[in-house]
Structure formats: C-alpha cells, structure tokens
Amino acid sequence: MDDLVIARLATAQAGLVARRQLRALGCDRKRVRNQVAARRWAERSSTVVSTFTGPLSREATMWLGALHAGADCVVGGLSALEVHGLRGWHRDDVTVLVDDEADVEPLPGLVFARTRRPLRRFRDRRSALPLARVEPAALLLAGYERSPRTAQGLLAATVQQRLTTPTLLLTELAGMRPLRRAPLFRATLRDLEGGAQSLAEVDLLRVVRRFGLPRPRQQRRRRDSRGRLRFVDCEWVLADGTVLALEVDGAFHMEVEHWEDDLARQRRLSGPGRVIVRCSARELRDRPEDVVADLQALGLPRRGGQRAS
C-alpha cells in the first residue's frame, strides 16, 4: 500500500475516497477501521470515507454523492449547473443522476435521481468530478420541473449567463427524445437564438407575433446623456422617425435601489425623437393587450393578427 498514492487520490477528490478505490490500492478494511478509530479519517457512508474529520465542503459533498453512487453516475440538475457557474438558482441538496436499476443507499443532503438516459453521454469529460454537461443538465431538469414558466426561465438563465448557447441546447434537445415539454423548449430556444436575452424578452416576442406587431430591434447599444453605454431591451422606429423603446422590468427592478437606478437610466436615455416606456414582466405576461394598446397609442403599427382590446 502506498500512502502517497492514497493521499494524491484523496486530494483530487476533495478529500473523499471510496472503499473500492482503497481496496484496489491495497488498503484493507482493518487499515481503514484503524484510521477511522484514530480519528484521522471519517466514515461518510457505507462506501466512502474522508481523509479528514471536519465538515464537508460543497465540493466534498458532491464527491461523496458521486463516489457513493458508483461508477455510472453524474452530478446533475442545479448542482451541475452550479459547478458550471449558474448564479441565482442555488439549492442546498446535491443532485446525483444514477441509472434506473442502481441500488443506492440514501444519504442526508443528497438526492439520487434515477433515469434511464445514457449518463455516460451526458458527462463533461473536462471535469474530474463525474459531472453532467450544461445542456443535458439544464434540459433534463427543465423537463421534470413542475412549472413550465420556471423551466423556461432556467433555460434562459443558462444562455443569459453564457454557460451555453441556444444552438447547443437545441442540438442536445434533438437527441433527448422523448422529453417533456420539448416543443415549448424548442420555441423558447429559437426566440433566444433570435436575440432574446431573458424569459421576459421571449414573452415580448410571443406578444409581437400574437398581436401582429413589427419585430423590434433587441438589445440595442445606446449612450446616455452622460456618455455611459447602455443596452435597451427593444426598439421600434416609427413612421415619423421617432424611436419607441420598451423596457421590460423584472421583479428585482421593484427594489428601491434598482427602481431609482431605472428612473435615472430612463431620464438619461430620453431625448428628442426618443420615447421610452416601461412595463413589468408580469404585466407583459398576464395583460399583454394593455401593453400593446399603449404601444399602438404611441404610434406603433400593427401588421395583422389579433387586435388589442
């Protein structure tokens, strides 16, 4: 038995080692039992020990789940997306995808989700940790998410935060048949591919199509009155040359500091020949006819489709 080899393996796995790995290195049960009894190591599950005795870090918890589940598994769901850099979607429990036939003992803080899908194809080969790639992790989770709205928001977040692209997600989606809500996801991803940067902007494009409005120019770069570069959600150039801009405010815009920033932003982007109006994401989703009526009152033409009442 080579203690240095064990130490290197443990270091590569956030301090965790599976008993099967130790056996392969010549470390028998007695040796493990002695290390645990001496409080140099700690038993973390029936199949995994740590070479330290303190609390598990987030990374170590993921390694615990992967080593405990066995060879054919990947850290998936929001846990995988967290590793890839997704912000704002944290969940305490770590999700590990395992084969549908696997017999895995449950552990606190870990969710072992069974699937018949080819986990080896999902794996990110750049990661030492058995980890799902962004695209299958996001799509599979979206397919199981109870709320279609949340599912679409997750896909939009992975694109907005530049973890992947709509094209890569569409390619992955084509190979994941059957997947719940696939037609909805395909439509959402095509809107994101067409320039939408958030779910609210996807909603806007759907409203544009539903009410027969001209397609806006999205995410336009504009300098405000103080010379600062800004991005405007969408703009239309009206028949008289006036630029009509619509800003869609999400929930965080309701916070005082964001609200004041938005007021200043609107003032500094306004000027002769530029009209800026705002609506909430909820209003656009739940009362689109009101938003459309207000835009038409400002001169936005309609190219057929449903009339706003």
C-alpha positions in Angstrom: 0.0 0.0 0.0 1.3 3.4 -1.0 0.1 6.1 1.4 1.3 8.8 -1.0 -0.9 7.4 -3.8 -3.9 7.4 -1.5 -3.2 11.0 -0.4 -3.0 12.1 -4.0 -6.2 10.4 -4.9 -8.0 11.9 -1.9 -6.6 15.4 -2.8 -8.0 15.0 -6.3 -11.4 14.1 -4.9 -11.9 16.8 -2.3 -10.6 14.5 0.5 -13.0 11.7 -0.3 -12.1 8.1 -1.2 -14.4 5.1 -2.0 -13.7 1.9 -0.2 -13.4 0.1 -3.5 -10.6 2.5 -4.5 -8.8 1.9 -1.3 -9.0 -1.9 -1.8 -7.6 -1.5 -5.3 -4.6 0.3 -3.7 -4.1 -2.4 -1.1 -5.7 -0.7 1.8 -7.9 -3.3 3.5 -10.8 -2.9 5.9 -8.6 -3.2 9.0 -6.4 -0.3 7.9 -9.5 1.8 7.2 -11.0 0.9 10.5 -7.8 1.9 12.4 -7.6 5.2 10.6 -11.2 6.0 11.5 -10.7 4.8 15.1 -7.7 7.1 15.4 -9.9 10.0 14.1 -7.6 10.7 11.2 -10.3 9.6 8.8 -14.1 9.7 9.0 -16.7 7.3 7.6 -19.1 9.4 5.4 -21.2 6.5 4.1 -21.1 2.7 4.0 -18.9 3.0 0.8 -17.0 6.3 1.3 -14.5 7.7 3.8 -12.8 11.0 4.1 -9.1 11.6 4.9 -10.2 14.4 7.2 -12.7 14.7 10.1 -14.2 18.1 9.7 -17.4 19.2 8.0 -17.8 18.5 4.3 -17.4 21.4 1.8 -19.8 21.8 -1.1 -17.3 20.2 -3.4 -16.7 17.3 -1.0 -20.5 16.7 -0.7 -20.7 16.4 -4.5 -17.8 13.9 -4.5 -19.5 12.0 -1.7 -22.6 11.6 -3.8 -20.6 10.6 -6.9 -18.4 8.1 -5.1 -21.3 6.6 -3.1 -23.4 6.1 -6.2 -20.7 4.2 -8.1 -19.2 4.4 -11.5 -22.2 5.1 -13.7 -23.4 8.4 -12.3 -23.1 12.1 -12.7 -23.7 15.2 -10.6 -26.7 16.7 -12.3 -29.5 19.2 -12.1 -28.9 22.5 -10.4 -25.9 21.0 -8.7 -24.1 20.5 -12.0 -25.2 23.9 -13.2 -23.8 25.5 -10.0 -20.4 23.9 -10.8 -20.6 25.3 -14.3 -21.2 28.8 -12.9 -25.0 29.3 -12.8 -26.0 32.0 -10.3 -29.3 32.7 -8.6 -30.6 29.1 -8.6 -28.9 27.6 -5.6 -30.5 24.6 -3.8 -28.9 23.0 -0.7 -29.4 19.4 -1.7 -26.9 17.9 -4.2 -28.4 16.0 -7.1 -26.7 12.9 -8.5 -28.2 11.2 -11.5 -28.0 7.4 -11.3 -29.0 4.5 -13.5 -32.6 3.5 -13.1 -31.5 0.0 -12.0 -28.9 1.2 -9.5 -29.3 0.3 -5.8 -28.1 3.4 -3.9 -28.4 3.8 -0.2 -29.9 7.3 0.6 -27.8 9.9 2.3 -28.7 13.2 4.0 -28.3 16.2 1.8 -28.1 14.2 -1.4 -30.8 13.4 -3.9 -30.2 10.3 -6.1 -32.4 10.8 -9.1 -33.0 7.7 -11.2 -33.0 7.9 -15.0 -32.9 5.5 -18.0 -31.0 8.0 -20.1 -27.3 7.4 -21.1 -25.4 9.1 -18.3 -22.0 8.5 -19.9 -23.1 10.6 -22.9 -24.1 13.4 -20.5 -20.8 13.5 -18.7 -18.4 16.5 -19.0 -15.1 14.9 -19.9 -13.2 18.0 -18.8 -14.2 17.5 -15.2 -12.5 15.1 -12.7 -15.8 15.1 -10.8 -18.4 13.0 -12.6 -20.4 16.0 -13.8 -23.2 16.5 -16.4 -22.6 18.9 -19.2 -24.6 22.1 -19.0 -27.0 21.2 -21.8 -28.3 17.8 -20.6 -28.3 19.0 -17.0 -30.5 22.0 -17.9 -32.8 20.3 -20.3 -33.4 17.2 -18.2 -34.2 19.3 -15.1 -36.5 21.6 -17.2 -38.3 18.5 -18.4 -39.1 17.5 -14.8 -39.7 20.9 -13.4 -43.4 21.3 -12.3 -43.8 24.9 -13.6 -43.4 25.5 -17.3 -42.5 29.1 -16.5 -39.7 28.1 -14.2 -38.4 25.5 -16.7 -38.2 28.2 -19.5 -36.6 30.6 -17.0 -33.9 28.1 -16.3 -33.0 27.6 -19.9 -33.0 31.4 -20.4 -30.7 31.8 -17.4 -28.1 29.3 -18.8 -28.0 31.3 -22.0 -28.1 34.8 -20.3 -25.2 33.8 -18.0 -23.3 32.5 -21.0 -23.0 28.9 -19.8 -24.2 27.7 -23.2 -25.9 28.8 -26.4 -29.4 28.3 -27.7 -27.9 26.4 -30.7 -26.1 23.9 -28.4 -29.3 23.4 -26.3 -31.3 22.8 -29.5 -28.8 20.3 -30.7 -28.9 18.5 -27.3 -32.7 18.6 -27.3 -32.9 16.8 -30.6 -31.0 13.9 -29.1 -33.1 13.7 -25.9 -36.4 12.4 -27.3 -38.7 11.9 -25.6 -38.5 14.9 -23.3 -41.5 16.5 -21.6 -42.3 20.0 -23.0 -39.9 19.6 -25.9 -42.0 21.7 -28.3 -42.2 24.6 -25.7 -38.5 24.4 -25.1 -37.8 24.4 -28.8 -39.8 27.5 -29.3 -38.2 29.3 -26.3 -34.7 28.4 -27.5 -35.4 29.7 -31.0 -36.5 33.0 -29.6 -33.3 33.1 -27.5 -31.4 32.2 -30.6 -33.1 35.1 -32.4 -31.8 37.6 -29.9 -33.9 37.4 -26.7 -31.8 37.7 -23.6 -34.3 36.7 -20.9 -37.6 35.0 -20.5 -39.3 38.4 -20.4 -37.9 39.1 -23.8 -39.1 35.7 -25.0 -42.6 36.8 -23.7 -42.2 40.0 -25.7 -41.5 38.2 -29.0 -44.5 36.0 -28.4 -46.7 39.1 -27.8 -45.3 40.6 -31.0 -46.2 37.6 -33.0 -49.6 37.2 -31.3 -50.7 40.8 -32.0 -49.0 41.1 -35.4 -46.6 43.9 -34.3 -43.4 44.6 -36.2 -40.4 42.7 -34.8 -38.4 45.1 -32.6 -34.6 45.6 -32.6 -33.4 44.0 -29.4 -30.6 44.8 -27.0 -29.6 48.0 -28.8 -26.4 49.7 -27.6 -27.1 53.4 -26.7 -25.0 56.0 -25.0 -26.9 58.0 -22.4 -26.6 61.8 -21.8 -23.5 61.1 -19.6 -21.7 59.0 -22.1 -22.4 55.7 -20.5 -23.0 52.7 -22.8 -26.4 51.2 -22.2 -28.4 48.3 -23.6 -32.1 48.9 -24.4 -34.4 45.9 -24.3 -36.1 46.6 -27.6 -36.8 49.5 -30.0 -39.0 50.3 -33.0 -38.5 53.1 -35.5 -41.9 54.7 -36.2 -43.1 56.1 -39.5 -42.1 59.7 -38.5 -38.6 58.6 -37.4 -39.3 58.6 -33.7 -37.6 55.8 -31.8 -40.0 54.0 -29.5 -38.2 51.9 -26.8 -39.8 49.4 -24.4 -38.0 48.3 -21.3 -39.3 45.2 -19.5 -38.7 45.3 -15.8 -38.3 42.0 -13.8 -39.1 41.6 -10.1 -35.7 42.9 -9.0 -36.5 46.3 -10.6 -39.1 46.8 -7.8 -36.4 47.0 -5.2 -35.7 50.6 -4.1 -32.1 50.8 -5.3 -33.0 49.3 -8.7 -36.0 51.5 -9.1 -34.1 54.7 -8.5 -31.4 53.5 -10.9 -34.0 52.7 -13.5 -35.5 56.2 -13.2 -32.1 57.8 -13.7 -31.4 55.5 -16.7 -34.7 56.4 -18.3 -34.0 60.1 -18.0 -30.5 59.8 -19.4 -31.6 57.7 -22.4 -34.5 60.0 -23.2 -34.2 62.8 -25.7 -35.7 64.5 -28.8 -37.1 61.8 -31.1 -36.9 59.0 -28.4 -39.8 57.8 -26.4 -39.1 55.3 -23.6 -41.9 53.3 -22.0 -41.7 50.6 -19.4 -43.8 47.6 -18.3 -43.4 44.8 -15.8 -42.6 41.3 -16.8 -45.8 40.2 -15.1 -47.9 42.8 -17.0 -46.4 41.6 -20.3 -47.2 38.0 -19.4 -50.6 38.4 -17.9 -52.1 41.6 -19.6 -50.3 41.8 -22.9 -53.3 43.5 -24.6 -52.8 46.5 -22.3 -49.2 46.9 -23.2 -49.9 46.5 -26.9 -52.7 49.1 -26.7 -50.4 51.6 -25.1 -47.7 51.0 -27.7 -50.2 51.4 -30.5 -51.4 54.7 -28.9 -47.8 55.9 -29.3 -47.8 55.1 -33.0 -46.6 51.5 -33.3 -48.4 50.0 -36.3 -50.0 46.6 -36.4 -49.3 44.1 -39.3 -52.4 41.9 -38.8 -53.1 39.4 -36.1 -55.2 39.7 -33.0 -56.5 43.2 -32.1 -55.7 44.5 -28.6 -59.0 45.2 -26.8 
